[in-house]
Amino acid sequence: MAILALAALCLWVGCSRVADVFGTFRQFDSSSSPYAAAADFTKYVMKLCNAAVLKAEPMVKLPGHSQTPWKLDIVTTVFWIGEPAGPNNPVSNVRSSWDVNWTVNYGGYDPPETSNRRDYIPVAFIPRQNPFYVALPYNDMSNGELKPEVPLIIPWFRQARAAPGQSLCKGHWVAIRKGNRICYAQWEDCGPFRTDNFHYVFGNERPEPNANGGAGLDVSPAVRDYLGLAPTDVTDWQFVEVRDVPLGPWRSYGDNNHFVLARRQSEQQ
């Protein structure tokens, strides 16, 4: 708790804008976890705060929503729940970074073949989770706990209400744009390839090179079909809040879908 309080203070006095943190934080990669110890991380946060104060500008409050600028021209590939491991998919998608029973909880294998799909869902079953899902190359969890850098990099950290051991990224809404069409989906897995690239996901850097042509976004078959994407394509994307998600097929299915849960609650009342 002391660590989070100190991090929140740092955010308030000068590090409230995520972009201000990256210049100092760039030399410390979360994948190596150099600040696992509380004392070390406390010293690190104070270093960030001191750096921010030295170049302080007028205090700016965190925005009231988590919508972020569009990330443009991002190589985008298609993946699906239940996808086996392969040359361009080193880890099977039977499970996700946040759900060891992902395929079971979804209701089964999410077939990519258009012949096995109708109205953005599988022909064989009605999915129990939102068929509009994406993967981005960052995981905010490690060994069941939030990583130390999370308070400093996730724009919606202060507004989030997550239980202990719960990801602040899982289920967050993303808008994906291709031409004049925009699709909305939930962040449900980590990739392509990496799970530590917060400099791209939350910062201003481009995706790291990888075997999929530098892909920085994986999208589900439902997103592919709505936008008319090729297996490898180029899109723009941004984070959005639930209240910014308009009517569309992405509101229709899923125990993890905010709109489905709200509708059920309304019906019960």
VEXBA-481634 format. One record per residue: residue number from 1; residue in three letters; x, y, z of N, C-alpha, C, CB in turn. Coordinates in steps of 0.02 Angstrom, whole numbers, plus 50000, padded with zeros to 5 digits. Last residue first. Glycine has a CB too. Layout:
<sites>
SITE   pos   code     n_x     n_y     n_z    ca_x    ca_y    ca_z     c_x     c_y     c_z    cb_x    cb_y    cb_z
SITE   NUM    ALA       X       Y       Z       X       Y       Z       X       Y       Z       X       Y       Z
...
</sites>
This chain:
<sites>
SITE   pos   code     n_x     n_y     n_z    ca_x    ca_y    ca_z     c_x     c_y     c_z    cb_x    cb_y    cb_z
SITE   269    GLN   48309   49684   49382   48276   49735   49422   48205   49748   49399   48315   49799   49420
SITE   268    GLN   48344   49598   49281   48331   49570   49347   48294   49619   49392   48396   49549   49381
SITE   267    GLU   48369   49687   49177   48313   49640   49170   48295   49610   49238   48332   49584   49121
SITE   266    SER   48483   49752   49224   48422   49790   49214   48361   49745   49209   48428   49832   49150
SITE   265    GLN   48574   49647   49223   48557   49679   49285   48492   49718   49280   48613   49724   49308
SITE   264    ARG   48580   49622   49085   48555   49570   49130   48534   49601   49197   48609   49517   49142
SITE   263    ARG   48637   49743   49042   48571   49724   49018   48540   49670   49064   48574   49698   48946
SITE   262    ALA   48762   49737   49102   48716   49792   49120   48645   49774   49100   48738   49858   49087
SITE   261    LEU   48815   49626   49037   48806   49624   49109   48757   49678   49132   48872   49632   49145
SITE   260    VAL   48820   49675   48906   48781   49616   48921   48765   49613   48995   48817   49552   48898
SITE   259    PHE   48910   49780   48924   48842   49794   48901   48795   49735   48914   48843   49812   48827
SITE   258    HIS   49032   49720   48963   48999   49769   49007   48926   49779   48988   49035   49835   49004
SITE   257    ASN   49067   49552   48948   49047   49612   48910   49007   49659   48954   49005   49592   48847
SITE   256    ASN   49093   49429   48995   49143   49480   49009   49126   49548   48978   49211   49457   48985
SITE   255    ASP   48997   49350   48944   48994   49361   49016   49046   49413   49038   49006   49296   49054
SITE   254    GLY   48933   49392   48785   48990   49382   48829   48977   49398   48902   49044   49424   48806
SITE   253    TYR   48868   49494   48650   48883   49429   48682   48937   49436   48735   48904   49379   48629
SITE   252    SER   48843   49626   48598   48790   49575   48599   48804   49514   48643   48778   49552   48531
SITE   251    ARG   48923   49730   48565   48887   49736   48627   48842   49675   48641   48844   49798   48626
SITE   250    TRP   48974   49713   48439   49020   49701   48495   48985   49708   48562   49079   49751   48491
SITE   249    PRO   48881   49759   48348   48881   49688   48365   48927   49670   48423   48900   49647   48305
SITE   248    GLY   48830   49919   48419   48861   49877   48369   48860   49805   48391   48932   49900   48355
SITE   247    LEU   48834   50083   48487   48797   50023   48471   48832   49984   48415   48725   50041   48449
SITE   246    PRO   48999   50137   48548   48932   50146   48520   48896   50079   48510   48937   50183   48454
SITE   245    VAL   49091   50176   48688   49079   50121   48641   49008   50127   48614   49091   50052   48675
SITE   244    ASP   49112   50264   48788   49126   50288   48720   49112   50236   48667   49198   50311   48716
SITE   243    ARG   49094   50200   48907   49042   50248   48886   49052   50275   48816   49040   50307   48935
SITE   242    VAL   49213   50127   48917   49150   50093   48903   49099   50141   48877   49124   50058   48967
SITE   241    GLU   49345   50216   48832   49307   50196   48891   49243   50163   48871   49293   50257   48935
SITE   240    VAL   49479   50159   48725   49419   50198   48738   49386   50174   48802   49369   50194   48678
SITE   239    PHE   49636   50164   48640   49596   50143   48698   49535   50189   48704   49639   50145   48763
SITE   238    GLN   49653   50138   48462   49658   50179   48522   49617   50148   48578   49635   50252   48508
SITE   237    TRP   49727   50107   48299   49689   50088   48358   49700   50138   48415   49708   50017   48381
SITE   236    ASP   49730   50069   48123   49743   50115   48178   49703   50091   48239   49723   50189   48159
SITE   235    THR   49807   49939   48022   49750   49974   48052   49776   50029   48099   49704   49926   48090
SITE   234    VAL   49847   49827   47896   49869   49886   47933   49808   49923   47958   49914   49932   47888
SITE   233    ASP   49867   49647   47892   49842   49710   47866   49871   49767   47907   49764   49712   47868
SITE   232    THR   49853   49480   47860   49899   49531   47885   49880   49597   47852   49974   49512   47870
SITE   231    PRO   49729   49433   47813   49763   49400   47868   49817   49442   47900   49793   49334   47845
SITE   230    ALA   49630   49585   47786   49668   49528   47761   49702   49495   47821   49722   49552   47707
SITE   229    LEU   49470   49640   47849   49543   49639   47849   49570   49577   47814   49568   49641   47920
SITE   228    GLY   49339   49694   47869   49360   49668   47804   49436   49665   47797   49332   49711   47749
SITE   227    LEU   49289   49731   47989   49330   49780   47954   49351   49758   47885   49392   49796   47995
SITE   226    TYR   49218   49615   48024   49184   49680   48025   49223   49732   47985   49176   49705   48098
SITE   225    ASP   49317   49516   48014   49259   49515   47969   49224   49582   47967   49210   49461   47990
SITE   224    ARG   49408   49553   48117   49430   49546   48047   49371   49552   47999   49465   49478   48036
SITE   223    VAL   49325   49540   48227   49352   49606   48209   49374   49606   48136   49412   49625   48256
SITE   222    ALA   49305   49401   48221   49248   49447   48218   49270   49517   48198   49212   49448   48286
SITE   221    PRO   49435   49346   48236   49399   49339   48172   49340   49386   48166   49375   49268   48163
SITE   220    SER   49531   49471   48330   49492   49410   48323   49459   49405   48254   49439   49406   48377
SITE   219    VAL   49698   49535   48310   49625   49544   48315   49590   49478   48302   49601   49597   48266
SITE   218    ASP   49847   49603   48375   49812   49543   48352   49738   49555   48361   49835   49480   48392
SITE   217    LEU   49970   49722   48343   49901   49711   48363   49877   49645   48333   49856   49770   48341
SITE   216    GLY   50091   49744   48288   50081   49770   48355   50010   49760   48380   50097   49843   48356
SITE   215    ALA   50212   49667   48183   50142   49674   48204   50138   49698   48276   50105   49607   48196
SITE   214    GLY   50331   49652   48114   50325   49708   48161   50253   49719   48184   50352   49771   48130
SITE   213    GLY   50314   49537   48037   50322   49602   48004   50315   49662   48050   50272   49607   47951
SITE   212    ASN   50311   49431   48126   50250   49448   48089   50254   49518   48059   50189   49444   48134
SITE   211    ALA   50426   49422   48198   50419   49377   48141   50357   49391   48099   50418   49306   48165
SITE   210    ASN   50466   49596   48237   50451   49526   48254   50439   49486   48191   50390   49522   48301
SITE   209    PRO   50513   49752   48312   50516   49704   48256   50500   49634   48280   50586   49706   48222
SITE   208    GLU   50393   49834   48419   50459   49806   48408   50457   49759   48347   50482   49767   48471
SITE   207    PRO   50289   49975   48375   50299   49905   48395   50369   49881   48379   50247   49861   48361
SITE   206    ARG   50349   50141   48422   50320   50094   48375   50329   50023   48400   50352   50102   48304
SITE   205    GLU   50309   50247   48564   50354   50208   48522   50315   50163   48474   50401   50166   48565
SITE   204    ASN   50237   50318   48656   50239   50344   48588   50283   50304   48540   50262   50415   48589
SITE   203    GLY   50143   50213   48769   50186   50270   48753   50183   50288   48680   50257   50255   48772
SITE   202    PHE   50071   50099   48787   50048   50159   48823   50089   50221   48806   50052   50146   48897
SITE   201    VAL   50130   50012   48692   50058   50007   48708   50033   50071   48741   50045   49947   48755
SITE   200    TYR   50269   50049   48688   50225   50055   48629   50152   50058   48649   50236   49996   48581
SITE   199    HIS   50308   50029   48817   50331   50090   48784   50291   50102   48720   50406   50087   48768
SITE   198    PHE   50270   49904   48852   50225   49958   48872   50246   50025   48840   50225   49966   48948
SITE   197    ASN   50300   49762   48814   50315   49822   48774   50267   49879   48790   50310   49805   48699
SITE   196    ASP   50290   49636   48866   50322   49687   48908   50330   49754   48873   50389   49663   48930
SITE   195    THR   50258   49527   48793   50210   49546   48846   50237   49602   48890   50194   49485   48889
SITE   194    ARG   50269   49478   48618   50294   49507   48680   50238   49522   48729   50333   49571   48666
SITE   193    PHE   50189   49406   48516   50257   49387   48536   50277   49414   48605   50306   49410   48486
SITE   192    PRO   50061   49528   48492   50100   49471   48467   50170   49467   48498   50106   49477   48392
SITE   191    GLY   50008   49500   48664   50046   49483   48605   50035   49536   48552   50026   49413   48578
SITE   190    CYS   49882   49443   48774   49943   49482   48765   49983   49455   48705   49986   49480   48829
SITE   189    ASP   49701   49467   48780   49762   49427   48781   49822   49472   48767   49759   49369   48729
SITE   188    GLU   49593   49553   48777   49585   49490   48813   49648   49446   48814   49530   49452   48783
SITE   187    TRP   49512   49699   48758   49580   49674   48764   49579   49611   48808   49628   49729   48795
SITE   186    GLN   49370   49706   48652   49399   49705   48718   49468   49672   48718   49352   49669   48768
SITE   185    ALA   49319   49822   48521   49335   49756   48547   49365   49762   48617   49383   49718   48500
SITE   184    TYR   49246   49897   48379   49262   49902   48450   49270   49831   48478   49208   49941   48489
SITE   183    CYS   49287   49974   48222   49263   49917   48260   49285   49925   48333   49288   49849   48230
SITE   182    ILE   49254   50083   48093   49283   50075   48159   49248   50018   48195   49278   50141   48200
SITE   181    ARG   49288   50133   47926   49252   50090   47972   49291   50083   48038   49242   50020   47940
SITE   180    ASN   49360   50198   47830   49307   50236   47863   49265   50193   47909   49263   50268   47810
SITE   179    GLY   49511   50118   47861   49475   50162   47815   49423   50202   47852   49442   50121   47759
SITE   178    LYS   49494   50046   48010   49520   50030   47943   49479   50070   47893   49516   49953   47928
SITE   177    ARG   49523   50046   48183   49498   50082   48124   49534   50058   48061   49508   50157   48132
SITE   176    ILE   49467   49999   48340   49512   49982   48285   49482   50011   48221   49522   49904   48279
SITE   175    ALA   49465   50035   48512   49435   50049   48446   49487   50034   48393   49411   50124   48441
SITE   174    VAL   49446   49939   48659   49491   49966   48608   49450   49980   48545   49551   49918   48593
SITE   173    TRP   49419   49917   48834   49394   49925   48765   49445   49961   48721   49328   49963   48765
SITE   172    HIS   49479   49789   48943   49474   49860   48925   49457   49866   48850   49541   49897   48941
SITE   171    GLY   49497   49656   48972   49429   49679   48962   49423   49752   48942   49391   49668   49022
SITE   170    LYS   49645   49680   49062   49597   49631   49035   49527   49661   49031   49596   49568   49080
SITE   169    CYS   49708   49782   49135   49707   49785   49061   49653   49739   49032   49775   49766   49033
SITE   168    LEU   49714   49757   49265   49681   49820   49247   49676   49828   49171   49719   49880   49276
SITE   167    SER   49689   49597   49340   49720   49639   49289   49679   49702   49277   49727   49600   49223
SITE   166    GLN   49690   49561   49513   49651   49568   49451   49685   49616   49403   49580   49593   49467
SITE   165    GLY   49747   49558   49637   49763   49504   49591   49725   49507   49526   49750   49440   49624
SITE   164    PRO   49612   49638   49717   49682   49616   49720   49693   49556   49674   49701   49596   49793
SITE   163    ALA   49497   49714   49598   49511   49675   49658   49584   49654   49659   49465   49613   49661
SITE   162    ALA   49490   49881   49537   49504   49810   49526   49518   49776   49593   49564   49801   49479
SITE   161    ARG   49445   50011   49473   49422   49980   49535   49429   49904   49528   49348   49999   49552
SITE   160    ALA   49528   50154   49405   49512   50083   49405   49490   50060   49474   49572   50042   49381
SITE   159    GLN   49572   50282   49405   49500   50273   49401   49479   50200   49409   49474   50300   49335
SITE   158    ARG   49709   50268   49406   49678   50302   49463   49602   50292   49464   49694   50376   49461
SITE   157    PHE   49734   50202   49281   49751   50170   49345   49712   50202   49403   49826   50176   49358
SITE   156    TRP   49720   50237   49150   49659   50232   49190   49671   50203   49259   49607   50190   49154
SITE   155    PRO   49849   50233   49094   49814   50298   49101   49753   50295   49146   49792   50321   49033
SITE   154    ILE   49985   50152   49160   49917   50141   49136   49875   50203   49147   49885   50080   49172
SITE   153    ILE   50109   50192   49216   50102   50188   49144   50030   50180   49118   50142   50131   49119
SITE   152    LEU   50118   50195   49354   50150   50248   49316   50133   50247   49242   50223   50245   49325
SITE   151    PRO   50061   50082   49409   50033   50147   49427   50060   50205   49385   50048   50161   49500
SITE   150    VAL   50149   49979   49345   50079   49990   49325   50051   50058   49346   50036   49936   49355
SITE   149    GLU   50275   49944   49385   50268   50004   49344   50196   50023   49328   50305   49993   49280
SITE   148    PRO   50263   49824   49459   50278   49887   49493   50266   49949   49451   50349   49887   49516
SITE   147    LYS   50119   49726   49409   50190   49743   49404   50203   49812   49435   50213   49741   49329
SITE   146    LEU   50002   49648   49516   50017   49700   49468   50091   49714   49468   49977   49763   49483
SITE   145    GLU   50013   49468   49537   50012   49536   49563   50026   49586   49507   50062   49545   49620
SITE   144    GLY   50033   49339   49488   49970   49355   49522   49964   49424   49550   49960   49308   49575
SITE   143    ASN   50156   49345   49422   50148   49303   49482   50087   49323   49523   50210   49308   49525
SITE   142    SER   50109   49493   49352   50166   49448   49359   50158   49411   49425   50233   49487   49357
SITE   141    MET   50016   49596   49237   50020   49551   49295   50084   49509   49293   49959   49505   49296
SITE   140    ASP   50004   49667   49122   50014   49706   49183   50021   49663   49246   49956   49753   49193
SITE   139    ASN   50076   49638   48971   50040   49605   49025   50055   49643   49089   50061   49529   49031
SITE   138    TYR   50074   49683   48800   50092   49700   48869   50047   49662   48917   50086   49777   48881
SITE   137    PRO   50040   49689   48655   50101   49659   48684   50121   49686   48752   50157   49669   48637
SITE   136    LEU   49867   49640   48639   49919   49692   48635   49979   49667   48674   49893   49760   48663
SITE   135    ALA   49729   49567   48557   49789   49558   48599   49837   49615   48585   49823   49488   48585
SITE   134    VAL   49548   49573   48562   49613   49588   48533   49668   49568   48583   49619   49664   48516
SITE   133    TYR   49378   49530   48513   49433   49534   48561   49498   49547   48525   49437   49469   48603
SITE   132    PHE   49223   49491   48496   49264   49547   48474   49319   49558   48527   49222   49613   48463
SITE   131    PRO   49151   49397   48564   49191   49374   48506   49234   49429   48476   49145   49346   48453
SITE   130    ASN   49144   49392   48738   49139   49437   48681   49181   49410   48622   49160   49509   48700
SITE   129    GLN   49092   49228   48791   49130   49290   48799   49125   49329   48734   49205   49275   48817
SITE   128    ARG   49017   49124   48752   49004   49149   48820   49047   49209   48838   49014   49093   48870
SITE   127    PRO   48948   49109   48587   49005   49118   48633   48984   49147   48700   49057   49164   48601
SITE   126    ILE   48848   48983   48532   48846   49054   48550   48901   49066   48602   48775   49074   48579
SITE   125    PHE   48907   48869   48402   48886   48886   48471   48883   48961   48480   48934   48854   48523
SITE   124    ALA   48931   48850   48265   48919   48792   48308   48894   48809   48378   48983   48753   48314
SITE   123    VAL   48963   48967   48201   48899   48935   48184   48881   48883   48237   48902   48902   48115
SITE   122    PRO   49036   49101   48296   49038   49034   48267   48968   49007   48253   49074   48986   48315
SITE   121    ILE   48994   49271   48241   49005   49220   48292   49010   49152   48259   48948   49221   48345
SITE   120    TYR   48962   49363   48141   49021   49377   48183   49032   49326   48239   49014   49445   48214
SITE   119    ASP   48861   49305   48063   48846   49363   48106   48899   49373   48160   48777   49355   48138
SITE   118    ARG   48944   49151   48066   48886   49188   48041   48871   49245   48090   48824   49140   48033
SITE   117    ARG   49068   49031   48017   49046   49089   48055   48984   49120   48023   49103   49141   48060
SITE   116    ASN   49127   48940   47937   49106   48917   48002   49081   48973   48047   49163   48881   48036
SITE   115    SER   49170   49010   47828   49117   48960   47817   49089   48934   47883   49142   48903   47775
SITE   114    THR   49278   49081   47874   49214   49116   47865   49156   49068   47855   49219   49164   47806
SITE   113    GLU   49382   49015   47997   49355   49006   47930   49287   49040   47925   49350   48931   47912
SITE   112    PRO   49418   49023   48132   49432   49081   48089   49400   49076   48020   49506   49090   48081
SITE   111    PRO   49320   48973   48272   49347   48956   48206   49359   49018   48163   49299   48909   48170
SITE   110    ASP   49359   48956   48428   49331   49011   48389   49357   49005   48317   49349   49081   48420
SITE   109    TYR   49316   48819   48530   49363   48845   48480   49328   48898   48437   49391   48787   48435
SITE   108    GLY   49216   48861   48674   49245   48818   48624   49294   48854   48579   49191   48787   48582
SITE   107    GLY   49177   48950   48768   49127   48904   48745   49152   48856   48692   49069   48941   48718
SITE   106    TYR   49260   49027   48841   49231   49057   48782   49173   49014   48755   49284   49066   48727
SITE   105    ASN   49303   48939   48937   49260   48994   48958   49227   49030   48899   49301   49044   48999
SITE   104    VAL   49383   48855   48857   49324   48829   48892   49276   48885   48910   49345   48790   48955
SITE   103    THR   49483   48947   48817   49441   48913   48767   49378   48886   48799   49481   48855   48734
SITE   102    TRP   49537   48988   48944   49508   49035   48897   49461   49001   48847   49564   49071   48859
SITE   101    ASN   49588   48950   49068   49534   48911   49037   49499   48951   48983   49484   48888   49091
SITE   100    VAL   49676   49044   49110   49704   48979   49094   49652   48934   49061   49731   48945   49157
SITE    99    ASP   49688   49206   49074   49636   49156   49083   49662   49088   49061   49572   49175   49044
SITE    98    TRP   49786   49296   49041   49746   49309   49102   49694   49256   49117   49712   49375   49096
SITE    97    SER   49843   49255   48924   49888   49279   48977   49851   49287   49043   49920   49344   48957
SITE    96    SER   49742   49110   48883   49767   49178   48872   49814   49197   48928   49708   49229   48868
SITE    95    ARG   49742   48947   48806   49737   48991   48864   49761   49060   48845   49777   48962   48923
SITE    94    VAL   49751   48914   48675   49702   48878   48715   49690   48916   48780   49726   48806   48730
SITE    93    ASN   49843   48967   48589   49793   49012   48617   49737   48974   48651   49765   49057   48562
SITE    92    SER   50016   48921   48603   49947   48904   48588   49899   48953   48622   49932   48832   48610
SITE    91    VAL   50151   49019   48548   50114   48992   48606   50042   48979   48585   50117   49042   48665
SITE    90    PRO   50200   49065   48426   50241   49020   48466   50205   48988   48525   50300   49056   48491
SITE    89    ASN   50151   49091   48282   50113   49091   48344   50147   49043   48393   50038   49071   48332
SITE    88    ASN   50213   49068   48166   50199   49138   48182   50158   49145   48246   50162   49170   48125
SITE    87    PRO   50225   48926   48174   50283   48968   48160   50273   49041   48178   50301   48964   48087
SITE    86    GLY   50115   48882   48313   50141   48874   48246   50199   48922   48235   50086   48887   48194
SITE    85    ALA   49987   48817   48421   50052   48848   48412   50077   48834   48341   50103   48823   48464
SITE    84    PRO   49812   48838   48378   49870   48799   48399   49935   48838   48388   49873   48732   48361
SITE    83    GLU   49681   48935   48444   49730   48929   48390   49791   48889   48414   49753   49000   48365
SITE    82    GLY   49591   48961   48542   49601   48891   48524   49651   48881   48468   49536   48861   48503
SITE    81    ILE   49542   49114   48479   49540   49070   48538   49543   48997   48515   49477   49083   48580
SITE    80    TRP   49651   49184   48356   49586   49161   48379   49593   49115   48439   49548   49126   48323
SITE    79    PHE   49713   49321   48254   49723   49263   48297   49655   49242   48323   49773   49279   48356
SITE    78    VAL   49785   49419   48126   49724   49387   48153   49744   49327   48196   49677   49364   48095
SITE    77    THR   49876   49576   48136   49868   49506   48116   49806   49477   48151   49931   49464   48133
SITE    76    THR   49935   49731   48081   49884   49695   48119   49875   49625   48092   49817   49733   48117
SITE    75    VAL   50039   49868   48097   50031   49803   48065   49987   49759   48111   50101   49768   48052
SITE    74    ILE   49973   50027   48109   49999   49971   48147   49987   49905   48109   49967   49968   48218
SITE    73    ASP   49940   50165   48079   49977   50120   48033   50012   50063   48070   50028   50160   47993
SITE    72    LEU   49938   50250   48238   49926   50246   48166   49969   50195   48131   49937   50314   48134
SITE    71    LYS   49844   50263   48376   49909   50237   48354   49900   50218   48280   49933   50175   48397
SITE    70    TRP   49754   50403   48433   49758   50346   48388   49831   50327   48376   49724   50362   48320
SITE    69    PRO   49760   50448   48609   49769   50462   48537   49773   50398   48496   49833   50503   48526
SITE    68    THR   49631   50379   48718   49699   50400   48703   49706   50415   48629   49750   50346   48725
SITE    67    GLN   49516   50378   48848   49525   50380   48776   49594   50410   48761   49469   50419   48740
SITE    66    SER   49484   50375   48981   49545   50341   48961   49554   50339   48885   49547   50271   48988
SITE    65    HIS   49434   50524   49070   49420   50464   49030   49485   50436   49005   49371   50479   48971
SITE    64    GLY   49473   50638   49131   49417   50603   49160   49398   50541   49121   49359   50648   49165
SITE    63    PRO   49653   50656   49145   49589   50663   49110   49536   50619   49141   49598   50645   49036
SITE    62    LEU   49735   50721   49290   49724   50665   49244   49657   50674   49209   49726   50598   49281
SITE    61    LYS   49779   50893   49292   49744   50836   49319   49738   50781   49267   49674   50857   49344
SITE    60    VAL   49932   50973   49297   49878   50952   49252   49845   50891   49283   49904   50937   49180
SITE    59    MET   50025   51110   49353   49993   51047   49370   49935   51033   49323   49970   51047   49442
SITE    58    PRO   50148   51178   49243   50087   51186   49282   50051   51120   49292   50040   51236   49249
SITE    57    GLU   50297   51075   49252   50255   51123   49218   50193   51133   49261   50237   51099   49146
SITE    56    ALA   50460   51031   49308   50388   51035   49319   50357   51090   49276   50373   51047   49392
SITE    55    LYS   50585   50977   49307   50560   51004   49244   50484   51014   49247   50580   50958   49186
SITE    54    LEU   50600   50940   49440   50651   50982   49410   50628   51014   49344   50713   50943   49398
SITE    53    VAL   50494   50852   49458   50492   50918   49490   50541   50965   49457   50506   50912   49564
SITE    52    ALA   50538   50739   49388   50479   50776   49364   50477   50846   49393   50415   50739   49381
SITE    51    ALA   50645   50697   49465   50656   50716   49395   50599   50758   49369   50666   50654   49352
SITE    50    ASN   50576   50666   49583   50626   50720   49582   50640   50744   49512   50691   50696   49614
SITE    49    CYS   50498   50559   49537   50466   50620   49562   50514   50678   49560   50440   50609   49633
SITE    48    LEU   50597   50464   49504   50552   50490   49452   50520   50556   49474   50497   50439   49437
SITE    47    LYS   50649   50444   49631   50692   50470   49578   50650   50499   49521   50738   50415   49551
SITE    46    MET   50540   50389   49694   50564   50454   49717   50609   50485   49664   50601   50448   49783
SITE    45    VAL   50536   50266   49625   50481   50314   49618   50502   50383   49639   50420   50292   49658
SITE    44    TYR   50656   50210   49673   50648   50224   49602   50592   50275   49590   50632   50160   49564
SITE    43    LYS   50633   50193   49808   50687   50237   49786   50678   50258   49714   50755   50203   49796
SITE    42    THR   50528   50099   49794   50516   50164   49826   50569   50214   49806   50514   50156   49902
SITE    41    PHE   50595   49991   49738   50545   50025   49697   50529   50094   49727   50481   49983   49692
SITE    40    ASP   50678   49954   49845   50707   49975   49781   50657   50014   49740   50732   49915   49742
SITE    39    ALA   50581   49919   49940   50629   49973   49954   50659   50000   49889   50684   49950   50001
SITE    38    ALA   50516   49809   49881   50480   49871   49896   50527   49930   49905   50437   49862   49958
SITE    37    ALA   50588   49722   49743   50587   49737   49814   50554   49804   49827   50658   49737   49843
SITE    36    ALA   50583   49732   49606   50538   49685   49638   50532   49700   49713   50561   49613   49627
SITE    35    TYR   50645   49808   49508   50617   49841   49566   50566   49796   49601   50585   49907   49546
SITE    34    PRO   50686   49742   49396   50739   49765   49440   50712   49795   49504   50783   49814   49405
SITE    33    SER   50621   49654   49292   50597   49663   49360   50651   49686   49409   50567   49599   49385
SITE    32    SER   50639   49633   49161   50694   49611   49204   50678   49620   49278   50757   49649   49187
SITE    31    SER   50527   49687   49105   50537   49615   49097   50592   49589   49142   50552   49599   49024
SITE    30    SER   50529   49823   49118   50492   49785   49168   50506   49711   49163   50418   49798   49160
SITE    29    ASP   50679   49910   49100   50631   49867   49066   50596   49822   49118   50666   49824   49012
SITE    28    PHE   50736   50066   49113   50718   50011   49157   50663   49970   49124   50695   50036   49226
SITE    27    GLN   50752   50170   49028   50812   50128   49040   50796   50068   49083   50866   50170   49073
SITE    26    ARG   50630   50235   49028   50650   50196   48969   50708   50149   48983   50668   50242   48912
SITE    25    PHE   50596   50320   49130   50584   50249   49141   50612   50205   49085   50511   50236   49149
SITE    24    THR   50620   50448   49082   50660   50423   49137   50657   50348   49144   50638   50455   49201
SITE    23    GLY   50528   50450   48975   50597   50470   48964   50643   50444   49018   50602   50545   48960
SITE    22    PHE   50403   50410   49032   50440   50365   48988   50513   50384   48979   50407   50361   48921
SITE    21    VAL   50339   50509   49106   50373   50455   49141   50421   50417   49095   50323   50407   49171
SITE    20    ASP   50274   50593   49022   50330   50620   49061   50371   50566   49093   50304   50668   49113
SITE    19    ALA   50170   50516   48972   50225   50531   48928   50286   50557   48966   50204   50581   48875
SITE    18    VAL   50075   50516   49074   50116   50456   49063   50177   50471   49020   50074   50402   49030
SITE    17    ARG   50057   50644   49184   50054   50628   49114   50102   50570   49100   50071   50689   49070
SITE    16    SER   50094   50648   49317   50025   50629   49300   50018   50613   49227   49978   50684   49318
SITE    15    CYS   50208   50679   49381   50212   50624   49334   50143   50604   49310   50247   50565   49365
SITE    14    GLY   50185   50777   49474   50220   50794   49414   50223   50740   49362   50288   50814   49430
SITE    13    VAL   50104   50753   49584   50147   50811   49585   50183   50824   49520   50196   50803   49638
SITE    12    TRP   50029   50637   49553   49995   50700   49566   50042   50760   49559   49965   50700   49635
SITE    11    LEU   50121   50533   49537   50078   50550   49481   50048   50619   49491   50022   50498   49474
SITE    10    CYS   50174   50533   49667   50217   50550   49610   50175   50571   49551   50262   50492   49592
SITE     9    LEU   50062   50487   49735   50088   50553   49749   50132   50578   49692   50127   50553   49814
SITE     8    ALA   50055   50358   49681   50000   50404   49669   50022   50476   49681   49939   50388   49713
SITE     7    ALA   50174   50304   49733   50165   50310   49661   50111   50360   49644   50150   50243   49630
SITE     6    LEU   50141   50306   49868   50196   50345   49844   50192   50356   49769   50262   50312   49862
SITE     5    ALA   50036   50215   49867   50024   50283   49889   50079   50329   49864   50019   50287   49965
SITE     4    LEU   50102   50099   49825   50050   50128   49781   50036   50200   49801   49986   50087   49784
SITE     3    ILE   50187   50080   49935   50215   50089   49867   50164   50122   49822   50236   50021   49837
SITE     2    ALA   50098   50060   50038   50142   50119   50040   50171   50134   49972   50198   50109   50091
SITE     1    MET   50041   49940   50000   50000   50000   50000   50043   50063   50000   49953   50000   50060
</sites>
